[in-house]
Amino acid sequence: MDTFTPHMTNRKISVVVPCYNEEQTVAELLNRLQAAPTPGWEKEIIVVDDASRDGTRDILKQYEQTMHVLYCEKNGGKGTAVRRGVEQATGDYVLIQDADLEYDPADIQNLLAIIEAGTAEVVYGSRNLSPRTRRGGFIPRLGVWFITQLINTLYRLSLTDVWTCYKLFPREAVGDLVAGRFESELLFTAALARRKYRFAEAPISYAPRPIAEGKKIRYRDGFYAIFIIIVDWVRHL
């Protein structure tokens, strides 16, 4: 792999926002994202509506003049929506941003600072690096910890949060993203590790929402992720 060197001028970040049935949060999220500071970086926002069935699409029409808005005719899952979005990205780097309010766009500049320092090519926003941000139910946190340790062991990494939404990576790596649901992000991490990208993490804030407010990932997604990670690792032996 050729080491990616970020441009000193005209740097650009493409933020891809997969969205499904988020009429309660998407407007505020996009407003925060537009206002988020990214000093030294031009910002491109790409929203991919994954065939929402509520009022999300009506809201997104209001943003078509200020950002790229793509509409899927069939729901394919988060990974599929992300894949479609990154295919349209024109930035030097790409970042994934969920359409809820669990992650604060103000933290994006912290990830960009690590790229600017040249110490890594891929930066994840970790929910576990600051004790003040370690919120959420015990079982979900335990599941993320286990999956993180599994990937660390298989690929000799030392990450603290592999299932974080915030993943910042060079656009040259988008070919390693596969369509699918929540497991797609984990397979992407495995692919980047096989390609010997240098990883780093930055602490981020985190405000988890309950299922009653629209959280979509379930326990079964965790069990399926463990299975698919092992199958993928065996397949590449």
Salt bridges, closest charged atoms under 4 A:
GLU22 OE2 - ARG209 NH2 2.60
GLU22 OE2 - LYS216 NZ 2.79
GLU28 OE2 - ARG32 NH2 2.66
GLU44 OE2 - LYS12 NZ 3.78
GLU44 OE2 - HIS68 NE2 3.38
ASP49 OD2 - ARG57 NE 2.62
GLU73 OE2 - ARG57 NH1 3.92
GLU87 OE2 - ARG83 NE 3.11
ASP92 OD1 - HIS7 NE2 3.09
ASP98 OD1 - LYS78 NZ 2.82
ASP100 OD2 - ARG209 NH2 3.48
GLU102 OE2 - LYS215 NZ 3.09
GLU116 OE2 - ARG11 NH1 3.22
GLU121 OE2 - ARG198 NE 2.71
ASP161 OD2 - ARG127 NE 2.69
ASP176 OD2 - ARG195 NE 2.75
GLU185 OE2 - LYS78 NZ 2.93
GLU185 OE1 - LYS167 NZ 3.21
ASP221 OD1 - ARG181 NH2 3.79
ASP232 OD2 - ARG194 NH1 3.06
ASP232 OD1 - ARG235 NH2 3.29
ASP232 OD1 - HIS236 ND1 3.47
